[in-house]
Amino acid sequence: MSPASEMLKTTEAAVVSRVTLRDVNRVIDEGILPQGFFSHDDGRLVLAAACALIYFYFDSARSLTSEERQFAIHVAEPRLRKSASAAMSSLLKEDWIIEHEFLTINLEPFVRGVVGQLEKLVAARKMVISSSDYLGGVPVIRGTRIPVYDVAASAASGIPVERILSAYPSLDAQQIELAQMFADAYPPRGRPRSRGDLPRGAVVVSDRRVSRRKKQE
């Protein structure tokens, strides 16, 4: 299991926290995330344990004010620091109930959610390999010659899992989910693909074209 002290790239932290990359940068830029839970030493990095606070801050926005959420983060900060050197799973043994006057907040669901997401990210890392022996170094799913970004692109475009599995019979549903997670955590470099280009191996669901309505005068 990955340690709570692991420093994640912002794209990784976004996946683990179940928020957007913009949200991760926002909690850092606006001082919502406490000092020491992120660094700029080798690019912007976020402490794995801190992802629970990021997840909580945005997911509870409809129920709690910004001041209440920041108060909970302030109280939880020393508890996270104390467990930062241990495995992420050990955080589940801590008491995450925060009480203040009439307010009671339970951070345990957010900690549990982040632990589960990080476990999936670790599995996604192990599933993907990149070697000059396979398609010139293109990242592929271990045990296959299937490019992971092609599978992720097919899923992201809305193609049903059943159709993707029929195109890639050597895969299973879990590998498709992990492929999407890997692609989000480690976006491919280079010029973005034009919208008119399908990724290699993508499945065409329908080629029916719909004519654009003429603008009424």
MARTORDO-651196 format. One record per residue (C-alpha): z, x, y. Coordinates in Angstrom, 2 decimals. Layout:
# MARTORDO-651196
{w Z, u X, v Y}
...
***
This chain:
# MARTORDO-651196
{w 0.00, u 0.00, v 0.00}
{w -0.85, u 1.23, v 3.47}
{w 2.14, u 2.40, v 5.55}
{w 3.24, u 0.42, v 8.58}
{w 2.83, u 3.63, v 10.59}
{w -0.92, u 3.86, v 9.93}
{w -2.91, u 3.99, v 13.14}
{w -5.86, u 1.59, v 13.05}
{w -9.03, u 1.61, v 15.08}
{w -9.25, u -1.34, v 17.44}
{w -11.94, u -2.95, v 15.27}
{w -9.65, u -2.61, v 12.24}
{w -6.69, u -3.98, v 14.20}
{w -8.76, u -7.00, v 15.27}
{w -9.55, u -7.83, v 11.64}
{w -5.96, u -7.35, v 10.48}
{w -4.59, u -9.37, v 13.44}
{w -7.23, u -12.11, v 13.04}
{w -8.25, u -11.89, v 16.68}
{w -11.22, u -10.57, v 18.62}
{w -11.71, u -6.97, v 19.66}
{w -11.38, u -8.15, v 23.24}
{w -7.93, u -9.59, v 22.47}
{w -6.74, u -6.28, v 21.00}
{w -7.83, u -4.41, v 24.11}
{w -6.26, u -7.08, v 26.29}
{w -2.73, u -6.74, v 24.85}
{w -2.96, u -3.01, v 25.48}
{w -4.45, u -3.18, v 28.98}
{w -2.06, u -5.90, v 30.15}
{w 1.05, u -4.17, v 28.78}
{w 1.81, u -6.95, v 26.30}
{w 2.01, u -4.50, v 23.40}
{w 4.99, u -2.13, v 23.83}
{w 4.45, u 1.57, v 24.45}
{w 4.41, u 3.56, v 21.23}
{w 2.62, u 0.82, v 19.30}
{w -0.76, u 2.22, v 20.38}
{w -2.22, u 5.54, v 21.42}
{w -5.22, u 7.09, v 23.13}
{w -5.02, u 10.46, v 21.37}
{w -8.23, u 10.12, v 19.35}
{w -9.78, u 7.01, v 20.78}
{w -7.76, u 3.82, v 21.17}
{w -5.58, u 3.27, v 18.08}
{w -3.04, u 0.58, v 17.16}
{w -0.01, u 0.85, v 14.87}
{w -0.56, u -1.27, v 11.76}
{w 2.86, u -2.91, v 12.09}
{w 2.02, u -3.95, v 15.65}
{w -0.76, u -6.20, v 14.37}
{w 1.91, u -8.77, v 13.51}
{w 2.81, u -8.96, v 17.20}
{w -0.84, u -9.31, v 18.23}
{w -1.41, u -12.05, v 15.66}
{w 1.71, u -13.88, v 16.85}
{w 0.91, u -13.58, v 20.55}
{w -2.47, u -15.28, v 20.33}
{w -1.87, u -17.69, v 17.44}
{w 1.24, u -19.19, v 19.07}
{w -0.34, u -19.58, v 22.52}
{w -0.56, u -23.37, v 22.19}
{w 3.13, u -23.74, v 21.36}
{w 4.84, u -21.09, v 23.47}
{w 4.53, u -19.85, v 27.03}
{w 3.49, u -16.29, v 27.73}
{w 7.06, u -15.47, v 28.76}
{w 8.47, u -16.84, v 25.49}
{w 5.95, u -14.90, v 23.44}
{w 6.62, u -11.67, v 25.28}
{w 10.36, u -12.22, v 24.85}
{w 9.88, u -12.54, v 21.08}
{w 7.82, u -9.34, v 21.06}
{w 10.57, u -7.55, v 23.01}
{w 13.23, u -8.62, v 20.50}
{w 11.05, u -7.80, v 17.47}
{w 10.09, u -4.36, v 18.79}
{w 13.13, u -2.40, v 17.49}
{w 12.88, u -4.10, v 14.09}
{w 9.28, u -2.97, v 13.74}
{w 10.07, u 0.54, v 14.91}
{w 12.85, u 0.83, v 12.32}
{w 10.45, u -0.06, v 9.49}
{w 7.40, u 1.78, v 10.80}
{w 7.72, u 4.67, v 8.34}
{w 7.85, u 2.38, v 5.30}
{w 5.11, u 0.49, v 3.48}
{w 3.80, u -2.63, v 5.18}
{w 5.08, u -4.78, v 2.33}
{w 8.64, u -3.66, v 3.13}
{w 8.43, u -5.54, v 6.43}
{w 8.70, u -8.77, v 4.46}
{w 12.29, u -7.85, v 3.59}
{w 13.37, u -7.88, v 7.24}
{w 14.82, u -10.83, v 9.13}
{w 12.17, u -12.12, v 11.53}
{w 14.08, u -15.06, v 12.97}
{w 14.47, u -14.74, v 16.74}
{w 16.90, u -17.01, v 18.57}
{w 17.55, u -17.37, v 22.27}
{w 19.55, u -20.31, v 23.60}
{w 17.59, u -23.39, v 22.44}
{w 14.54, u -21.38, v 21.30}
{w 14.06, u -20.29, v 17.68}
{w 10.97, u -18.34, v 16.60}
{w 10.14, u -17.25, v 13.08}
{w 7.78, u -14.26, v 12.99}
{w 7.77, u -14.03, v 9.19}
{w 4.50, u -15.98, v 8.71}
{w 2.72, u -13.60, v 11.08}
{w 4.13, u -10.52, v 9.36}
{w 3.12, u -11.94, v 5.98}
{w -0.36, u -12.76, v 7.23}
{w -0.89, u -9.24, v 8.56}
{w 0.38, u -7.67, v 5.33}
{w -2.16, u -9.75, v 3.40}
{w -5.01, u -8.87, v 5.75}
{w -4.24, u -5.15, v 5.57}
{w -4.20, u -5.31, v 1.78}
{w -7.68, u -6.86, v 1.89}
{w -8.88, u -4.21, v 4.34}
{w -7.65, u -1.45, v 2.01}
{w -9.52, u -3.16, v -0.85}
{w -12.66, u -3.37, v 1.30}
{w -12.46, u 0.35, v 2.06}
{w -12.19, u 1.17, v -1.65}
{w -15.06, u -1.17, v -2.51}
{w -17.57, u 0.60, v -0.26}
{w -18.97, u 4.08, v -0.85}
{w -21.45, u 6.16, v 1.12}
{w -23.28, u 9.06, v -0.48}
{w -26.59, u 10.83, v -0.03}
{w -27.20, u 9.98, v -3.69}
{w -27.33, u 6.26, v -2.84}
{w -30.03, u 5.02, v -0.45}
{w -29.77, u 8.08, v 1.75}
{w -26.12, u 7.55, v 2.62}
{w -26.28, u 3.84, v 3.44}
{w -22.86, u 2.29, v 2.66}
{w -23.13, u 0.32, v -0.59}
{w -20.79, u -1.74, v -2.72}
{w -19.26, u 0.48, v -5.39}
{w -21.01, u 0.25, v -8.75}
{w -24.19, u -1.18, v -7.20}
{w -27.03, u -0.16, v -4.92}
{w -26.43, u -3.14, v -2.65}
{w -25.96, u -2.29, v 1.05}
{w -22.67, u -3.78, v 2.23}
{w -24.02, u -4.65, v 5.68}
{w -26.87, u -6.68, v 4.15}
{w -24.38, u -8.79, v 2.20}
{w -22.19, u -9.22, v 5.28}
{w -25.18, u -10.19, v 7.44}
{w -26.27, u -12.82, v 4.93}
{w -22.78, u -14.34, v 4.90}
{w -22.43, u -14.16, v 8.69}
{w -25.73, u -16.01, v 9.14}
{w -24.28, u -19.02, v 7.34}
{w -25.94, u -18.63, v 3.96}
{w -23.75, u -20.35, v 1.32}
{w -21.84, u -18.06, v -1.02}
{w -23.63, u -19.62, v -4.01}
{w -27.02, u -18.58, v -2.66}
{w -25.83, u -15.06, v -1.93}
{w -24.45, u -14.77, v -5.45}
{w -27.78, u -15.93, v -6.87}
{w -29.52, u -13.18, v -4.88}
{w -26.92, u -10.59, v -5.89}
{w -25.79, u -11.65, v -9.39}
{w -23.78, u -8.45, v -9.88}
{w -21.38, u -9.48, v -7.09}
{w -18.57, u -12.03, v -6.98}
{w -17.17, u -14.19, v -4.17}
{w -14.33, u -11.78, v -3.43}
{w -16.75, u -8.90, v -2.88}
{w -18.72, u -11.02, v -0.40}
{w -15.52, u -11.75, v 1.52}
{w -14.57, u -8.07, v 1.54}
{w -18.09, u -7.11, v 2.64}
{w -17.69, u -9.32, v 5.71}
{w -14.31, u -7.80, v 6.46}
{w -15.67, u -4.27, v 6.09}
{w -18.58, u -5.01, v 8.44}
{w -16.21, u -6.44, v 11.07}
{w -13.79, u -3.53, v 10.79}
{w -16.52, u -0.88, v 10.75}
{w -19.54, u -2.19, v 12.71}
{w -22.77, u -0.35, v 11.90}
{w -23.85, u 2.19, v 14.47}
{w -27.21, u 2.31, v 16.17}
{w -29.41, u -0.18, v 17.95}
{w -28.48, u -3.80, v 17.17}
{w -30.93, u -5.60, v 14.91}
{w -33.24, u -7.96, v 16.76}
{w -32.64, u -11.61, v 16.10}
{w -36.06, u -12.01, v 14.56}
{w -35.42, u -9.45, v 11.83}
{w -33.73, u -10.44, v 8.60}
{w -31.53, u -7.83, v 6.92}
{w -32.95, u -6.30, v 3.77}
{w -31.89, u -8.46, v 0.83}
{w -31.04, u -11.52, v 2.96}
{w -31.84, u -14.90, v 1.47}
{w -34.00, u -17.34, v 3.44}
{w -32.48, u -20.81, v 3.17}
{w -35.28, u -22.60, v 5.01}
{w -38.40, u -21.56, v 6.90}
{w -38.92, u -24.94, v 8.57}
{w -39.62, u -24.58, v 12.27}
{w -38.53, u -27.13, v 14.83}
{w -40.69, u -27.52, v 17.90}
{w -38.95, u -27.22, v 21.24}
{w -38.75, u -30.40, v 23.24}
{w -40.71, u -30.47, v 26.44}
{w -38.63, u -30.67, v 29.56}
{w -38.84, u -34.10, v 31.16}
{w -40.03, u -34.17, v 34.73}
***
